[in-house]
Amino acid sequence: MLPRFVFLLRLLDSNLHSPERHLIELRIEHADLDAMIDRLSQALPLDELLIRRLKKRRLILRDEITRLERSLTPNEPA
């Protein structure tokens, strides 16, 4: 899925500060944190403090992604 994000980043390169580009960057960072947490969870010795901090950052990113997605999605009546 990462190559799709790279393609989208290039597509949005003309507008460096667009909300869509920011959303893509957040998703990439979230995916990177996922991979890092997975690797660290399997490594010995286990650095629980670092893993906790990374998970907290990942959760903050997820909240920001959700907030940005909601702001980009038009409200439609049910």
C-alpha positions in Angstrom: 0.0 0.0 0.0 3.0 2.3 0.6 3.7 2.8 -3.2 0.2 4.2 -3.6 0.9 6.9 -1.0 4.2 7.8 -2.7 2.2 8.2 -6.0 -0.4 10.4 -4.2 2.4 12.5 -2.7 3.8 13.1 -6.1 0.4 14.0 -7.4 -0.2 16.5 -4.6 3.3 17.9 -4.9 2.0 21.1 -6.5 0.1 22.0 -3.2 2.6 21.3 -0.4 0.2 22.4 2.3 -3.1 20.8 1.2 -5.1 18.9 3.8 -5.1 15.9 1.5 -1.3 15.8 1.4 -1.2 16.2 5.2 -3.6 13.3 5.5 -1.4 11.1 3.4 1.7 12.0 5.4 -0.1 11.1 8.6 -1.1 7.8 7.2 2.5 7.1 6.2 3.8 8.0 9.6 1.1 5.8 11.2 2.1 2.8 9.0 5.8 3.4 9.9 4.9 3.4 13.6 3.0 0.2 13.2 6.0 -1.5 11.6 8.4 -0.1 14.2 6.1 -1.3 17.1 5.9 -4.8 15.5 9.7 -5.0 15.2 10.3 -3.8 18.7 7.7 -6.1 20.2 9.7 -9.1 18.8 13.1 -7.8 19.9 14.8 -8.8 23.1 15.3 -7.2 25.5 11.8 -5.7 25.3 11.8 -1.9 25.7 8.4 -1.5 27.1 8.7 2.3 27.8 9.6 3.0 24.2 6.8 0.7 22.9 4.3 2.5 25.1 5.5 5.9 23.8 5.2 4.8 20.2 1.7 3.4 20.8 0.7 6.7 22.3 2.0 8.6 19.3 0.3 6.1 17.0 -3.0 6.7 18.8 -2.6 10.5 18.6 -1.9 10.1 14.8 -5.0 7.9 14.4 -7.1 10.6 16.2 -5.7 13.3 13.9 -6.3 11.2 10.8 -9.9 10.7 11.8 -10.4 14.4 12.5 -8.9 15.4 9.2 -10.9 12.7 7.3 -14.1 14.1 8.8 -13.2 17.7 7.9 -12.5 16.6 4.3 -15.7 14.6 3.9 -18.7 16.7 3.1 -21.7 16.3 5.5 -24.5 14.6 3.7 -28.0 14.2 5.1 -29.0 10.7 6.0 
